[in-house]
């Protein structure tokens, strides 16, 4: 760290005063976020075909079954590169999907979380198992793209409401709108060097080694989170006995 710039050093009293000044803006930001969420809850909704099939561990099931009896559903649409190695899969979707681990708090509030993956179920489900994820996982067959994706792209997130045997889409977002799924970003935003990405407004000399076309989610040729799975001895073969080489590519959905 000797060659990296650092903040100025001040007394604890001056430091607390600076934080108190910033806290006013933080509280205003929180209140604005609350106001946006309130507006989101007042949006209209649009009907979706409840019979649109997706493919899970038990084969084809209708969309309404994905709710698992609950009245709300949050779907993470996971980008997939069909036929590619694990190392070549979407680093952005891997980053966001992999940070949603504890679902009981969602279930407590009548919300089911599920991943709808692009591409064939068996191949993408092997990726899920390699990554050690245990959330509900489905693939979207071609016959359901028009009914569910509806001209948008994988990488988006969507919320649904069930009313008896009818289903409605209430909200969707993409790009930076999906960041609430990633507590890592929230934690990094509270550190002195932030996300260390090139777009950030940081003081001169702050480390910013990460571009934002997928590089921020990759390390040494594969999505960063995969390295812990490789180190633990998990097999990343998705196809025919050919483990990934780790050469990597950038197909990020961020």
C-alpha positions in Angstrom: 0.0 0.0 0.0 3.0 2.3 0.2 2.6 3.3 -3.5 -1.1 4.0 -3.3 -2.6 7.4 -2.3 -4.4 7.6 1.0 -6.9 10.1 2.6 -5.4 12.9 4.7 -5.0 12.2 8.4 -6.9 14.4 10.8 -7.9 14.4 14.5 -10.8 12.1 15.5 -12.9 15.2 16.2 -12.4 16.5 12.7 -13.0 13.1 11.2 -16.3 12.7 13.1 -17.3 16.1 11.9 -16.6 15.2 8.3 -18.7 12.0 8.6 -21.5 13.9 10.2 -21.6 16.3 7.2 -21.7 13.3 4.8 -24.4 11.6 6.9 -26.9 14.4 6.0 -26.5 13.4 2.4 -26.7 9.7 3.1 -29.9 10.1 5.0 -31.4 12.2 2.1 -30.3 9.4 -0.3 -32.0 6.8 1.9 -35.2 8.8 2.0 -35.2 9.3 -1.8 -34.7 5.5 -2.1 -37.7 5.0 0.1 -39.8 7.4 -2.1 -38.7 5.6 -5.2 -39.7 2.2 -3.7 -43.1 3.7 -2.7 -43.6 4.8 -6.3 -42.6 1.4 -7.5 -45.3 -0.2 -5.3 -47.8 2.1 -7.0 -47.0 1.0 -10.6 -49.6 -0.7 -12.7 -49.0 -4.3 -13.8 -49.4 -6.4 -16.9 -50.8 -9.9 -17.3 -48.4 -12.8 -18.2 -49.4 -16.2 -19.4 -49.4 -18.4 -16.2 -49.0 -21.5 -18.4 -45.8 -20.4 -20.1 -43.5 -23.4 -19.5 -40.0 -23.4 -18.0 -37.8 -26.4 -17.5 -36.6 -27.5 -14.0 -35.4 -30.6 -12.3 -38.9 -32.2 -12.7 -39.1 -31.3 -16.4 -41.5 -28.7 -17.9 -43.6 -26.8 -15.4 -45.9 -23.8 -15.9 -44.8 -20.4 -14.7 -47.5 -20.4 -12.0 -45.8 -23.5 -10.4 -42.6 -21.6 -9.9 -44.3 -19.5 -7.2 -44.2 -22.6 -5.0 -47.6 -21.6 -3.6 -46.5 -18.1 -2.6 -48.1 -15.0 -4.1 -45.0 -13.1 -5.2 -42.1 -14.2 -7.4 -38.7 -12.5 -8.1 -36.9 -13.9 -11.1 -33.3 -13.4 -12.0 -32.9 -14.0 -15.7 -29.4 -15.5 -16.0 -27.5 -15.1 -19.3 -26.1 -18.3 -20.7 -23.5 -19.0 -23.5 -24.7 -22.4 -24.9 -22.0 -24.9 -25.4 -19.2 -22.8 -23.8 -17.1 -23.8 -20.9 -17.7 -22.8 -17.3 -14.9 -20.2 -17.6 -16.7 -18.6 -20.5 -20.0 -18.2 -18.8 -21.4 -14.7 -18.0 -19.3 -13.1 -15.3 -21.9 -10.5 -14.5 -24.8 -13.0 -14.0 -22.4 -15.2 -11.9 -21.6 -12.2 -9.8 -25.2 -11.2 -9.1 -26.8 -14.7 -8.9 -24.1 -16.1 -6.6 -24.8 -13.4 -3.9 -28.4 -14.5 -3.3 -28.0 -17.3 -0.8 -30.4 -17.0 2.1 -34.0 -17.2 0.9 -35.9 -17.6 4.2 -36.3 -13.9 4.7 -37.9 -13.6 1.2 -40.1 -16.6 2.0 -41.2 -15.1 5.3 -42.7 -12.2 3.2 -44.4 -14.4 0.7 -41.8 -14.1 -2.0 -40.2 -16.9 -4.0 -36.8 -16.3 -5.6 -35.9 -18.3 -8.8 -33.3 -18.1 -11.6 -34.5 -18.4 -15.2 -31.5 -19.3 -17.3 -31.0 -18.9 -21.0 -30.0 -22.1 -22.8 -30.5 -25.9 -22.0 -31.4 -26.9 -18.5 -29.0 -29.8 -18.0 -26.0 -27.8 -19.0 -26.8 -24.7 -17.0 -27.9 -26.8 -14.0 -24.5 -28.4 -14.0 -23.1 -24.9 -13.7 -25.4 -24.2 -10.8 -24.1 -27.3 -9.0 -20.5 -26.5 -9.8 -21.0 -23.1 -8.2 -22.6 -24.6 -5.1 -25.9 -22.7 -5.5 -29.1 -24.2 -4.2 -31.7 -21.7 -5.3 -34.6 -22.8 -7.6 -33.2 -23.0 -11.1 -35.1 -23.2 -14.4 -34.3 -22.7 -18.1 -36.6 -20.8 -20.5 -37.3 -22.8 -23.6 -37.7 -21.0 -26.9 -41.5 -21.4 -26.8 -41.6 -19.2 -23.7 -39.3 -16.4 -24.8 -42.0 -14.3 -26.3 -44.3 -14.7 -23.3 -41.7 -14.1 -20.6 -38.6 -12.3 -22.0 -40.9 -10.3 -24.3 -38.2 -8.7 -26.4 -35.9 -7.8 -23.5 -32.6 -9.6 -22.7 -31.3 -12.1 -20.1 -29.6 -10.3 -17.3 -32.8 -8.5 -16.3 -34.7 -9.0 -13.1 -38.5 -9.2 -12.9 -41.1 -9.3 -10.2 -44.5 -11.1 -10.5 -47.7 -11.3 -8.6 -50.1 -14.3 -8.5 -53.8 -13.7 -8.1 -55.4 -17.1 -7.9 -54.6 -18.7 -11.3 -53.6 -15.5 -13.0 -50.1 -14.0 -13.1 -49.0 -10.4 -13.5 -45.6 -8.8 -14.0 -45.3 -5.8 -11.7 -41.7 -4.6 -12.3 -38.5 -5.3 -14.2 -35.0 -3.7 -14.4 -31.6 -4.3 -15.9 -28.2 -2.7 -16.0 -27.3 -1.0 -12.7 -30.8 -1.5 -11.6 -29.9 -5.0 -10.5 -27.2 -3.9 -8.0 -29.4 -4.5 -4.9 -28.8 -8.2 -5.5 -25.0 -7.7 -4.8 -24.2 -6.7 -1.2 -20.5 -6.8 -2.2 -21.0 -3.6 -4.0 -22.7 -2.0 -1.0 -19.8 -3.0 1.2 -17.2 -1.8 -1.3 -19.0 1.6 -1.5 -18.3 2.0 2.2 -14.6 1.4 1.8 -12.1 4.1 1.1 -11.2 2.9 -2.4 -14.7 2.0 -3.4 -15.3 -0.4 -6.2 -12.0 0.5 -7.8 -13.7 0.7 -11.2 -12.7 3.2 -13.9 -16.0 5.1 -14.0 -15.9 6.1 -10.3 -15.3 9.7 -9.2 -12.3 9.1 -6.9 -9.4 11.3 -5.8 -6.3 11.3 -8.0 -4.1 8.3 -7.3 -6.8 6.0 -6.1 -6.5 2.5 -7.4 -9.0 1.9 -10.3 -7.7 -1.3 -12.1 -11.1 -2.6 -13.2 -12.8 -1.8 -16.6 -16.5 -2.3 -16.7 -17.1 -4.6 -19.7 -17.0 -7.8 -17.6 -13.4 -7.4 -16.4 -14.6 -6.2 -13.0 -16.1 -9.7 -12.4 -13.2 -11.8 -13.8 -9.9 -12.9 -12.5 -7.2 -14.9 -14.5 -9.6 -15.9 -17.2 -12.8 -16.9 -15.5 -15.5 -15.4 -13.3 -13.9 -14.6 -10.0 -16.2 -16.7 -7.8 -15.3 -19.8 -9.7 -11.7 -19.9 -8.3 -12.9 -20.9 -4.8 -14.9 -23.8 -6.3 -11.9 -24.9 -8.3 -9.6 -24.7 -5.2 -12.2 -26.8 -3.3 -11.9 -29.5 -6.0 -15.2 -29.1 -7.7 -15.5 -30.3 -11.3 -16.4 -27.5 -13.7 -17.1 -29.8 -16.7 -20.5 -28.8 -18.2 -20.5 -31.0 -21.3 -18.5 -34.1 -22.3 -15.6 -34.7 -19.9 -13.7 -31.5 -20.9 -13.1 -29.3 -17.9 -12.8 -25.6 -18.6 -9.4 -24.2 -19.4 -9.9 -20.8 -17.9 -9.1 -18.9 -21.0 -12.2 -16.8 -20.5 -14.2 -14.4 -22.7 -16.3 -11.3 -22.0 -20.0 -11.8 -22.5 -21.1 -9.8 -19.4 -24.7 -8.8 -18.9 -23.9 -5.8 -16.7 
